[in-house]
């Protein structure tokens, strides 16, 4: 459970830092994401999730 909470904390830190350091770029990214069809966003999300799982598996293995 500690590992899960640590991972969530790191993810929140990275997201917060991105908005704090690059607010204009994050706005542009949001506009670009809104212009994409849901199927594209779904595929991108699944791909990123799969890469993350493989990365974690390799690091913890």
C-alpha positions as a Markdown table, in Angstrom:
| # | Residue | x | y | z |
|---|---|---|---|---|
| 1 | Unk | 0.0 | 0.0 | 0.0 |
| 2 | Unk | 2.9 | 2.3 | 0.7 |
| 3 | Unk | 4.3 | 1.8 | -2.8 |
| 4 | Unk | 0.9 | 2.6 | -4.3 |
| 5 | Unk | 0.5 | 5.8 | -2.3 |
| 6 | Unk | 4.1 | 6.8 | -3.2 |
| 7 | Unk | 3.4 | 6.3 | -6.9 |
| 8 | Unk | 0.2 | 8.4 | -6.7 |
| 9 | Unk | 2.2 | 11.1 | -4.9 |
| 10 | Unk | 4.9 | 11.1 | -7.5 |
| 11 | Unk | 2.3 | 11.2 | -10.3 |
| 12 | Unk | 0.6 | 14.2 | -8.6 |
| 13 | Unk | 4.0 | 16.0 | -8.2 |
| 14 | Unk | 4.9 | 15.5 | -11.8 |
| 15 | Unk | 1.6 | 16.8 | -13.0 |
| 16 | Unk | 1.6 | 19.7 | -10.7 |
| 17 | Unk | 5.2 | 20.6 | -11.7 |
| 18 | Unk | 4.3 | 20.5 | -15.4 |
| 19 | Unk | 1.4 | 23.0 | -14.8 |
| 20 | Unk | 3.6 | 25.2 | -12.6 |
| 21 | Unk | 6.6 | 25.3 | -14.9 |
| 22 | Unk | 4.9 | 25.2 | -18.3 |
| 23 | Unk | 1.3 | 26.6 | -18.0 |
| 24 | Unk | 1.0 | 27.8 | -21.6 |
| 25 | Unk | 2.2 | 24.5 | -23.0 |
| 26 | Unk | -0.2 | 22.6 | -20.7 |
| 27 | Unk | -3.1 | 24.8 | -22.0 |
| 28 | Unk | -2.1 | 24.0 | -25.6 |
| 29 | Unk | -1.9 | 20.3 | -24.8 |
| 30 | Unk | -5.4 | 20.4 | -23.3 |
| 31 | Unk | -6.8 | 22.2 | -26.4 |
| 32 | Unk | -5.1 | 19.6 | -28.6 |
| 33 | Unk | -6.5 | 16.7 | -26.5 |
| 34 | Unk | -10.0 | 18.2 | -26.8 |
| 35 | Unk | -9.7 | 18.2 | -30.5 |
| 36 | Unk | -8.9 | 14.5 | -30.7 |
| 37 | Unk | -11.6 | 11.8 | -31.1 |
| 38 | Unk | -12.3 | 9.7 | -28.0 |
| 39 | Unk | -10.9 | 6.6 | -29.8 |
| 40 | Unk | -7.5 | 8.3 | -30.2 |
| 41 | Unk | -7.4 | 9.3 | -26.6 |
| 42 | Unk | -8.4 | 5.8 | -25.5 |
| 43 | Unk | -5.7 | 4.2 | -27.6 |
| 44 | Unk | -3.1 | 6.7 | -26.3 |
| 45 | Unk | -4.2 | 6.1 | -22.7 |
| 46 | Unk | -4.1 | 2.3 | -23.1 |
| 47 | Unk | -0.7 | 2.5 | -24.7 |
| 48 | Unk | 0.8 | 4.7 | -22.0 |
| 49 | Unk | -0.7 | 2.4 | -19.3 |
| 50 | Unk | 0.8 | -0.7 | -20.9 |
| 51 | Unk | 4.2 | 0.9 | -21.2 |
| 52 | Unk | 4.0 | 1.9 | -17.6 |
| 53 | Unk | 3.1 | -1.6 | -16.5 |
| 54 | Unk | 5.9 | -3.1 | -18.5 |
| 55 | Unk | 8.4 | -0.5 | -17.1 |
| 56 | Unk | 7.3 | -1.2 | -13.5 |
| 57 | Unk | 7.5 | -5.0 | -14.1 |
| 58 | Unk | 11.0 | -4.7 | -15.5 |
| 59 | Unk | 12.1 | -2.4 | -12.6 |
| 60 | Unk | 10.6 | -4.5 | -9.9 |
| 61 | Unk | 11.5 | -7.9 | -11.5 |
